[in-house]
Amino acid sequence: MSFIKAEDGTNLFYKDWGKGQTILFVHGWCINSDSWEYIMNNLARKNYRCVAYDQRGCGRSDQPWDGYDFKTLASDLARLINELKLDDIILVGHSMGCGVISQYLADNNDAKTKRAVLIGGTIPFLLKTDNNEDGIDEIYLDQAITFMQKDRPAYIRSIVGGFFDLSAENCKVTNDLTEWGISITLQASMQASIEMLRTGVKTDLREVLKTINIPVLLLHGTKDESCPLELTAKKAQKLFKDCQLKIYEDQPHGMYMMDTERINADIISFVS
């Protein structure tokens, strides 16, 4: 297995498939790089170099006690890019991975990244505040953390239905895919699960998004329960300087593991 060291010595696992222009994938809350394998396998066969890594605390990477804020997570991403000497990069993120990418782009004003594709992002700001009145009430974050501290497997199972929209009449997600998603999420540490959730909900990236100059493509489902379209992508589109929003009708938060052919086509079209 392949690893690089973060600035604080944390070992970060990564995979590197194919040859061609680099597409670098950043996963979301407490899942890991395996969740990208359907998209990566397809794109690697189409002459793209596909790189993905397990964020700290997740998958096969080390599980340090701290470092789950966006600044540190973005520093981990920068370290991977520098260690692998990547250039001419397309960044692709999901969920809070979109926040990591946004923070990275704000902190690293370089020419290495050409474009970004952000899928079901937590950006720009999820928490309900006086100037974000349609946000999520902090009591729900506290309840989620308490649930995880008592029975994390049960908590993950309680949210997987919304992640894949399992109650939909035409849902084609198999029980096998559902169980696989749960299993790779549970590879993350308890501490990472709690602190990354806090980061994803409580960090305000509205000013960060305004500093990003590269073209951005937002892909978002109308049935995303974790990151409602009106609260996230619709607002983010207005903050980025150069941004397209493509709405996926009736798709949930986990659409990147479900509608992979369409997402691949949208990535290729945007890159081209």
Secondary structure as UniProt FT lines:
FT   STRAND          2..5
FT   TURN            7..8
FT   STRAND          11..17
FT   STRAND          21..26
FT   TURN            29..30
FT   HELIX           33..36
FT   HELIX           37..44
FT   TURN            45..47
FT   STRAND          48..53
FT   TURN            56..57
FT   TURN            59..60
FT   HELIX           70..83
FT   TURN            84..85
FT   STRAND          89..94
FT   TURN            95..96
FT   HELIX           97..107
FT   STRAND          113..119
FT   TURN            130..131
FT   TURN            133..134
FT   HELIX           138..164
FT   TURN            165..167
FT   TURN            169..170
FT   HELIX           175..185
FT   TURN            186..187
FT   HELIX           190..202
FT   HELIX           206..210
FT   STRAND          216..221
FT   TURN            222..223
FT   TURN            229..232
FT   HELIX           233..239
FT   STRAND          243..248
FT   TURN            249..250
FT   TURN            253..254
FT   HELIX           255..257
FT   HELIX           260..271
//
